[in-house]
Amino acid sequence: MSVKILFFSRNGNSSRIANKLAKRMHSEVAIIKDDINWKGPIGFLKGGFFASKWKTTNARIEPDIQLEEYDKIVIVSPVWANNVAPAVYSLILKEKKKINRLCLIINNSGSDTNKAFENIKTKLGTIDDTFSITKSKKNEDMVIEEILRAIS
Ligand SMILES: Cc1cc2nc3c(=O)[nH]c(=O)nc-3n(C[C@H](O)[C@H](O)[C@H](O)COP(=O)(O)O)c2cc1C
């Protein structure tokens, strides 16, 4: 089965998770980017605003890939205001038809990730596989093992 791992990251956590998965799967990651500067306190406020209002951004994948060529696309995103980051929301919204099977991994500080998934699914519809990693639960490595069992 061919799997591609993508991530968006502001602070490095989603990047670390995606790279841990890729290393174990002997594959390379690709990065989801947009044109907005999310850094600093203003970036934080803008991020919360964009995510809570479902605002879309000009999302792209670097290096560019053909999503339809993979059996499974794994996306790692931070939770922003009970949503995924705007670049991730925008990418999935735009490209969902090209994705054969989507595995969405969200990571956050401590809020209820079931609520985030409920919220996300109201706009993006069904997602084939979902996993969450929460800093306050210290469950990163345990969930990574679970994900590897499910996707490899
Ligand atoms: C704009 C913004 C909104 C956030 N909203 C939430 C939230 O609703 N719940 C939560 O637990 N963490 C929230 N966080 C924290 C991030 O989800 C968490 O730090 C995550 O690990 C960041 O991933 P990253 O390092 O890949 O950017 C938020 C962070 C930002 C920047």
The ligand as an SDF file (V2000), in Angstrom:
LIG
                    3D

 31 33  0  0  0  0  0  0  0  0999 V2000
   -4.3160   29.6240   16.7210 C   0  0  0  0  0  0  0  0  0  0  0  0
   -4.1840   28.4350   17.6580 C   0  0  0  0  0  0  0  0  0  0  0  0
   -5.3230   27.8610   18.2120 C   0  0  0  0  0  0  0  0  0  0  0  0
   -5.2190   26.7580   19.0660 C   0  0  0  0  0  0  0  0  0  0  0  0
   -6.3630   26.1750   19.5470 N   0  0  0  0  0  0  0  0  0  0  0  0
   -6.2550   25.0910   20.3650 C   0  0  0  0  0  0  0  0  0  0  0  0
   -7.4260   24.4440   20.8780 C   0  0  0  0  0  0  0  0  0  0  0  0
   -8.5720   24.8130   20.5620 O   0  0  0  0  0  0  0  0  0  0  0  0
   -7.2500   23.3880   21.7190 N   0  0  0  0  0  0  0  0  0  0  0  0
   -6.0020   22.9330   22.0990 C   0  0  0  0  0  0  0  0  0  0  0  0
   -5.9160   21.9830   22.8830 O   0  0  0  0  0  0  0  0  0  0  0  0
   -4.8790   23.5120   21.6020 N   0  0  0  0  0  0  0  0  0  0  0  0
   -4.9740   24.5580   20.7480 C   0  0  0  0  0  0  0  0  0  0  0  0
   -3.8370   25.1470   20.2380 N   0  0  0  0  0  0  0  0  0  0  0  0
   -2.5290   24.5410   20.5660 C   0  0  0  0  0  0  0  0  0  0  0  0
   -2.0090   23.6480   19.4270 C   0  0  0  0  0  0  0  0  0  0  0  0
   -2.9970   22.7580   18.9340 O   0  0  0  0  0  0  0  0  0  0  0  0
   -0.8400   22.7770   19.8960 C   0  0  0  0  0  0  0  0  0  0  0  0
    0.1580   23.5780   20.4890 O   0  0  0  0  0  0  0  0  0  0  0  0
   -0.2420   21.9850   18.7530 C   0  0  0  0  0  0  0  0  0  0  0  0
    0.5760   20.9640   19.2610 O   0  0  0  0  0  0  0  0  0  0  0  0
    0.5660   22.8720   17.8140 C   0  0  0  0  0  0  0  0  0  0  0  0
    1.0370   22.0990   16.7340 O   0  0  0  0  0  0  0  0  0  0  0  0
    2.2470   22.6390   15.8530 P   0  0  0  0  0  0  0  0  0  0  0  0
    3.4450   22.6770   16.7750 O   0  0  0  0  0  0  0  0  0  0  0  0
    2.4210   21.6120   14.7840 O   0  0  0  0  0  0  0  0  0  0  0  0
    1.9040   23.9840   15.3260 O   0  0  0  0  0  0  0  0  0  0  0  0
   -3.9290   26.2400   19.3900 C   0  0  0  0  0  0  0  0  0  0  0  0
   -2.7820   26.8320   18.8250 C   0  0  0  0  0  0  0  0  0  0  0  0
   -2.9000   27.9100   17.9740 C   0  0  0  0  0  0  0  0  0  0  0  0
   -1.6620   28.5150   17.3440 C   0  0  0  0  0  0  0  0  0  0  0  0
  1  2  1  0
  2  3  1  0
  2 30  2  0
  3  4  2  0
  4  5  1  0
  4 28  1  0
  5  6  2  0
  6  7  1  0
  6 13  1  0
  7  8  2  0
  7  9  1  0
  9 10  1  0
 10 11  2  0
 10 12  1  0
 12 13  2  0
 13 14  1  0
 14 15  1  0
 14 28  1  0
 15 16  1  0
 16 17  1  0
 16 18  1  0
 18 19  1  0
 18 20  1  0
 20 21  1  0
 20 22  1  0
 22 23  1  0
 23 24  1  0
 24 25  2  0
 24 26  1  0
 24 27  1  0
 28 29  2  0
 29 30  1  0
 30 31  1  0
M  END
$$$$
